[in-house]
Amino acid sequence: MNFSTLFRTKENLNLDKNTLTFLRYIAIFGQFLAINIVFFYLGLPFPIKLSYIIIFIGLITNLYLQFGIKINQLKDFYAAIFLVFDLIQLSILLYLTGGIFNPFCFLLIIPAIVSSTFLSMGTTIILGVITSLLLLTISFFHLPLPGEEMNLLHFPNFYKTGIVISIFIGLIFLSYFGIRFAGETKKRSEALNKLQEVISKEYELESLGGQAAAAAHSLGTPLATISVVAKELKKEIGSDKEISKDIDLLISQTKRCSEILKQISKKQIKEDVFLSSIKFEDLLEEIINSFKETSSKEIDLDLEEDNNKINIERTPEIIYGLRNFIGNAIKFSKSKVIIYLKSDSQKIEIKINDDGPGIPDDVIDKIGEPYIKSKSTELNLNSGLGLGTFLGKTLLERQGAKLSFKKNNGLGGALIIINWETKKLINF
């Protein structure tokens, strides 16, 4: 793991200033309340004036954070500085009030947990190391716990060891949980953003034809007007060959524009019907033919069990999802891909088979999750991070599909099964 990966320098990692400020105000108020209860209400002596000074310094730094720093999002490095200060400030308070025996010593792990959730793994590791060193320090060096010198309390050494170990375990567990939780959330968020980009582009491409037809209709009248006016001007000019030549060019170019717009308009009218409704076999054949233009591999479509040839709505989600899985089968296959279409009044099923290496055991249970990678040497050259599969699966599921991923006993490669209930796909 290199430096840029550990500290995720290529990512825009931030900690919201208002969130950190609010958390620090809660901590400062809690510290102030705790020492006053212990000293004035319980009557247990400890260096309260020095404790006030430490809390006051923490308050000053938080006021500076709130009003002195103008940015709303703290970068990884600057957020870490405040978290390290909080660690040191709390450690000093714990040193003054019993060290590791202070019941509030577990609060030392909070900065590392905040870092694991919002900041980089490198920053979290650094904070974890600092937290561990401070825990060990206040375990051996600290002033007596308030009340201890009055023989009200006594702790055996093994009790101190147990406290240290329990805090270490809590630090490691919660920091790891925070790192994994934040990482998975970020990955899924990025994948969903890419999903939104993909579907937006598909809808944008679909709408271009309609926009072109609208432009053809709107520009038809002004172009006709220009043509008529140009012809009238040519009549009035008469024998002036220079000007007449320019007007002829204007008329010819106007006519050419009209023909281009007419072709665009006719193409869109023809495609409107095609886009609104299509049979599954025609859609699959269209996708397969597009791959045959760029691949020499054998791609067969089996329609023997296609008994219910209904029309479905031609949506970008279905097109992209099917293209993704068929494209993956072609990419990983050795020489052959077979696609089976089975339909009846109740169910429509598509099976995509290939003769490639198949789905590795280490990822078959995770297929459909973003950013996964197999350790299989057979797939390393062609495999990505599973983002395309995540996008295709999510898009098809949004259209009511159910997907399953298996090993193909027939051709020996992968088997993708996509099912719909027929009633969910009928284009009314």
C-alpha positions in Angstrom: 0.0 0.0 0.0 1.6 3.3 -1.1 1.3 6.7 0.5 -1.4 8.0 -1.8 -3.5 4.9 -1.1 -3.0 4.9 2.6 -3.9 8.6 3.0 -6.2 8.6 -0.1 -4.6 11.8 -1.3 -6.5 11.5 -4.6 -9.8 11.7 -2.9 -11.5 14.7 -1.5 -11.7 13.7 2.1 -13.3 16.3 4.4 -14.8 16.6 7.9 -17.6 19.0 8.3 -16.5 21.9 10.5 -19.9 22.3 12.2 -20.0 18.6 13.1 -16.6 18.7 14.7 -17.3 22.0 16.4 -20.6 20.6 17.9 -18.9 17.4 19.1 -16.1 19.4 20.7 -18.6 21.7 22.5 -20.3 18.5 23.9 -17.0 17.2 25.1 -16.0 20.5 26.7 -19.3 20.9 28.5 -19.2 17.3 29.7 -15.6 17.8 31.1 -16.6 21.0 32.9 -19.7 19.4 34.3 -17.9 16.2 35.5 -15.0 18.0 37.3 -17.5 20.3 39.1 -19.7 17.4 40.3 -16.6 15.5 41.6 -15.0 18.5 43.3 -18.0 20.4 44.7 -20.8 17.8 45.0 -18.8 14.7 45.9 -16.1 16.7 47.8 -13.2 14.7 46.3 -10.0 16.7 46.0 -7.9 17.0 42.8 -6.2 19.9 40.9 -9.4 21.6 39.8 -7.7 25.0 38.8 -5.3 23.2 36.4 -8.3 21.3 35.1 -10.1 24.5 34.4 -7.1 25.8 32.5 -7.0 22.7 30.3 -10.7 22.9 29.6 -10.5 26.7 28.9 -7.7 26.1 26.3 -9.9 23.5 24.6 -12.8 26.1 24.5 -10.5 28.7 22.9 -9.4 26.3 20.2 -13.0 25.4 19.5 -14.0 29.1 19.3 -11.1 29.5 16.8 -12.4 26.5 14.9 -15.9 28.0 14.7 -15.2 31.6 14.0 -11.5 31.8 12.9 -11.6 29.1 10.2 -13.8 30.3 7.3 -14.0 27.0 5.3 -16.9 24.7 6.0 -15.1 21.4 5.2 -11.8 20.6 7.0 -9.3 18.7 4.9 -7.9 15.4 6.2 -4.7 17.0 7.6 -6.3 20.0 9.4 -9.1 17.8 10.9 -6.4 15.5 12.2 -4.6 18.4 14.0 -7.7 19.2 16.0 -8.3 15.5 16.8 -4.8 15.1 18.0 -5.2 18.2 20.3 -8.4 16.7 21.7 -6.5 13.5 22.5 -3.7 15.4 24.3 -6.2 17.6 26.2 -8.3 14.7 27.4 -5.1 12.8 28.3 -3.9 15.6 30.5 -7.3 15.8 32.3 -7.2 12.1 32.8 -3.6 12.4 34.2 -4.9 14.9 36.7 -7.8 12.8 37.8 -6.6 9.2 38.2 -5.3 8.2 34.8 -6.5 4.8 33.5 -8.7 4.4 36.6 -10.8 7.3 35.6 -14.2 6.0 34.4 -14.1 8.4 31.5 -10.8 7.1 30.0 -12.7 5.2 27.3 -13.4 8.6 25.7 -9.9 8.6 24.4 -10.9 6.3 21.6 -13.4 8.8 20.2 -11.0 10.9 18.0 -9.8 7.7 16.3 -13.4 6.5 15.7 -14.3 9.9 14.2 -11.2 9.7 11.9 -12.1 6.1 10.8 -15.5 7.3 9.7 -14.7 10.5 7.9 -10.9 10.6 7.2 -8.2 8.4 5.6 -7.0 5.1 6.9 -3.5 6.6 7.4 -4.8 9.4 9.6 -6.8 6.8 11.6 -3.7 4.6 12.1 -1.7 7.6 13.3 -4.4 8.6 15.7 -4.7 5.0 16.9 -1.0 4.9 17.6 -1.1 8.2 19.5 -4.1 7.0 21.5 -2.3 3.8 22.4 0.8 5.7 23.6 -1.2 8.1 25.6 -3.2 5.2 27.2 0.0 3.5 28.2 1.4 6.7 29.6 -1.5 7.5 31.8 -1.6 3.8 32.9 1.8 4.2 34.6 2.0 8.0 35.3 -1.0 9.8 36.8 -2.1 11.6 39.9 -4.3 9.6 42.3 -8.0 9.1 41.4 -10.1 11.5 43.5 -10.9 9.7 46.8 -8.1 7.1 46.4 -5.8 8.8 48.9 -8.7 8.8 51.4 -8.6 5.0 51.3 -12.1 5.0 49.7 -10.9 3.1 46.7 -8.3 0.5 46.0 -7.5 -1.2 42.6 -5.3 -4.2 42.2 -2.8 -4.2 39.3 -4.6 -6.9 37.3 -7.6 -4.5 37.3 -5.5 -1.8 35.7 -4.3 -4.3 33.1 -7.8 -5.3 32.3 -8.9 -1.7 31.7 -6.0 -1.1 29.4 -6.7 -4.2 27.3 -10.4 -3.6 27.1 -9.8 0.0 25.8 -7.3 -1.3 23.3 -9.8 -3.9 22.0 -12.5 -1.2 21.8 -10.1 1.1 19.9 -9.2 -1.6 17.4 -12.7 -2.9 16.9 -14.5 0.4 16.6 -11.8 1.9 14.4 -11.9 -1.1 12.0 -15.6 -1.0 12.0 -15.6 2.7 11.1 -13.0 2.2 8.3 -15.0 -0.6 6.7 -18.4 1.1 7.2 -17.1 4.4 5.7 -15.3 2.6 2.9 -18.3 0.5 1.9 -20.6 3.5 2.1 -18.3 5.6 -0.1 -17.9 2.8 -2.7 -21.6 2.3 -3.0 -22.2 6.0 -3.2 -19.6 6.3 -6.0 -21.2 3.3 -7.8 -24.7 4.8 -7.5 -23.4 8.1 -8.9 -21.9 6.3 -11.9 -25.2 4.5 -12.3 -27.0 7.8 -12.4 -24.5 9.1 -15.0 -25.0 6.0 -17.1 -28.8 6.2 -17.1 -28.8 9.9 -17.7 -26.6 9.5 -20.8 -28.9 6.7 -22.1 -32.0 8.9 -21.7 -30.1 11.9 -23.2 -29.2 9.8 -26.3 -32.7 8.6 -26.6 -34.1 12.1 -26.5 -31.7 13.5 -29.2 -33.9 12.0 -32.0 -36.9 13.8 -30.7 -35.0 17.0 -30.4 -33.8 16.6 -34.0 -37.4 16.1 -35.2 -38.6 19.1 -33.4 -35.7 21.2 -34.9 -36.6 19.9 -38.4 -40.2 20.9 -37.9 -39.4 24.3 -36.5 -36.8 25.2 -39.1 -38.9 24.0 -42.1 -41.0 27.2 -42.3 -38.1 29.8 -42.1 -36.1 27.9 -44.7 -39.0 27.8 -47.1 -39.5 31.5 -46.6 -35.8 32.2 -47.4 -36.1 30.1 -50.5 -39.2 31.9 -51.8 -37.7 35.4 -51.1 -34.4 34.4 -52.8 -36.3 33.3 -56.0 -38.2 36.5 -56.0 -35.0 38.5 -55.7 -33.5 36.6 -58.6 -36.4 37.6 -60.8 -36.1 41.2 -59.9 -32.3 41.3 -60.4 -32.6 40.0 -63.9 -29.4 39.9 -66.0 -26.9 40.8 -63.2 -24.9 37.5 -63.3 -22.7 38.1 -60.3 -25.5 38.7 -57.9 -27.7 36.0 -59.6 -24.9 33.5 -59.0 -24.8 34.2 -55.3 -28.6 33.9 -55.1 -28.5 30.6 -56.9 -26.0 29.4 -54.3 -28.3 30.6 -51.5 -31.3 28.8 -53.0 -29.3 25.5 -53.4 -28.0 25.6 -49.9 -31.4 26.3 -48.5 -32.8 23.4 -50.4 -30.0 21.2 -49.1 -30.8 22.2 -45.5 -34.4 21.3 -46.1 -33.5 17.9 -47.4 -31.2 17.2 -44.4 -33.9 18.2 -41.9 -36.5 16.2 -43.8 -34.3 13.1 -43.5 -33.8 13.7 -39.8 -37.5 14.1 -39.3 -38.3 10.9 -41.2 -35.7 8.9 -39.4 -37.1 10.0 -36.0 -40.7 9.2 -37.0 -39.5 5.7 -38.1 -37.6 5.2 -34.8 -40.3 6.5 -32.6 -42.4 3.4 -33.2 -39.3 1.2 -32.8 -38.3 2.8 -29.5 -41.7 2.7 -27.9 -42.2 -1.1 -28.3 -40.1 -4.1 -29.3 -40.1 -7.9 -29.0 -37.5 -9.4 -26.7 -36.0 -11.5 -29.5 -35.6 -8.4 -31.7 -33.9 -6.6 -28.9 -31.5 -9.4 -28.2 -30.8 -9.8 -32.0 -30.0 -6.1 -32.2 -27.6 -6.3 -29.3 -25.9 -9.4 -30.6 -25.5 -8.0 -34.1 -23.8 -4.9 -32.6 -21.2 -7.2 -31.0 -20.8 -9.3 -34.1 -19.5 -6.2 -35.9 -16.5 -6.0 -33.5 -16.0 -9.7 -32.4 -15.2 -12.8 -34.3 -16.6 -15.1 -31.6 -19.6 -17.3 -32.2 -22.8 -15.7 -30.6 -25.9 -17.8 -30.9 -29.5 -16.9 -29.9 -31.8 -19.9 -29.1 -35.5 -19.1 -29.4 -36.9 -22.6 -29.3 -38.7 -22.0 -26.0 -39.8 -18.4 -26.8 -43.5 -19.1 -26.7 -44.9 -15.8 -25.7 -43.7 -13.1 -28.2 -45.0 -10.1 -26.4 -44.0 -6.5 -27.0 -42.0 -4.8 -24.2 -41.1 -1.2 -23.6 -37.7 -0.5 -24.9 -36.1 1.2 -21.9 -32.4 2.3 -21.6 -32.2 0.3 -18.3 -33.0 -3.0 -20.0 -30.8 -2.2 -23.0 -27.8 -1.2 -21.0 -28.2 -4.1 -18.5 -28.5 -6.8 -21.3 -25.6 -5.2 -23.3 -23.4 -5.3 -20.2 -23.9 -9.0 -19.4 -23.8 -10.1 -23.0 -20.6 -8.0 -23.5 -19.0 -9.6 -20.4 -19.8 -13.1 -21.7 -18.2 -12.3 -25.1 -15.2 -10.7 -23.4 -14.5 -13.7 -21.1 -15.5 -16.4 -23.6 -12.9 -18.4 -25.5 -14.9 -18.8 -28.7 -18.6 -19.2 -28.1 -21.6 -17.6 -26.4 -25.1 -19.0 -26.3 -28.1 -16.9 -25.3 -31.4 -18.7 -24.5 -34.7 -16.9 -24.5 -37.6 -18.7 -22.8 -41.0 -17.2 -22.3 -44.6 -18.2 -21.5 -47.6 -16.5 -20.1 -46.1 -16.3 -16.6 -42.4 -15.8 -16.9 -39.6 -14.5 -19.3 -36.2 -15.9 -18.8 -32.8 -15.1 -20.4 -29.8 -17.3 -20.0 -26.4 -16.0 -21.0 -23.8 -18.8 -21.4 -20.2 -18.7 -22.3 -17.2 -21.1 -22.6 -14.8 -19.0 -20.6 -13.2 -19.6 -17.2 -16.4 -19.0 -15.4 -17.1 -17.1 -12.2 -14.4 -17.7 -9.6 -15.3 -19.2 -6.2 -13.9 -16.2 -4.3 -16.4 -13.7 -5.8 -19.4 -15.7 -6.9 -21.2 -14.9 -3.7 -20.4 -11.2 -4.0 -21.4 -10.7 -7.7 -23.4 -7.6 -8.0 -21.4 -5.7 -5.4 -19.3 -2.7 -6.6 -15.5 -2.7 -6.5 -14.7 -6.4 -6.1 -11.8 -8.2 -7.7 -11.1 -11.9 -8.0 -7.7 -13.4 -7.2 -8.0 -15.8 -10.1 -5.1 -15.7 -12.6 -7.4 -16.6 -15.5 -9.4 -13.5 -15.1 -6.8 -10.9 -14.1 -6.2 -9.7 -17.6 -9.8 -9.0 -18.5 -11.5 -8.5 -15.1 -12.3 -5.1 -13.7 -13.7 -4.1 -10.3 -17.2 -5.4 -10.7 -18.7 -1.9 -11.3 -20.2 -2.8 -14.7 -21.9 -5.8 -13.3 -23.2 -3.7 -10.4 -24.6 -1.2 -12.8 -26.2 -3.8 -15.1 -27.7 -5.7 -12.2 -29.1 -2.6 -10.5 -30.6 -1.3 -13.7 -32.3 -4.6 -14.6 -33.6 -5.0 -11.0 -35.1 -1.5 -11.3 -37.1 -2.9 -14.2 -38.4 -5.8 -12.1 -35.8 -8.4 -13.0 -34.3 -11.1 -10.8 -30.7 -12.2 -11.5 -28.7 -15.2 -10.4 -25.1 -16.0 -11.2 -23.9 -19.6 -11.5 -21.3 -21.9 -13.1 -22.3 -23.2 -16.5 -22.2 -27.0 -16.7 -22.9 -26.9 -20.4 -20.2 -24.7 -22.0 -18.1 -24.7 -18.8 -18.0 -20.9 -18.3 -20.4 -18.5 -16.5 -24.1 -18.6 -16.5 -26.2 -15.5 -16.0 -30.0 -16.0 -15.5 -32.3 -13.1 -15.8 -36.0 -13.5 -14.9 -39.1 -11.3 -15.2 -42.7 -11.9 -14.5 -44.4 -11.5 -17.8 -47.1 -9.1 -16.5 -44.3 -6.6 -15.4 -43.0 -6.3 -19.0 -46.1 -6.1 -21.1 -46.2 -2.8 -22.9 -49.8 -1.6 -22.6 
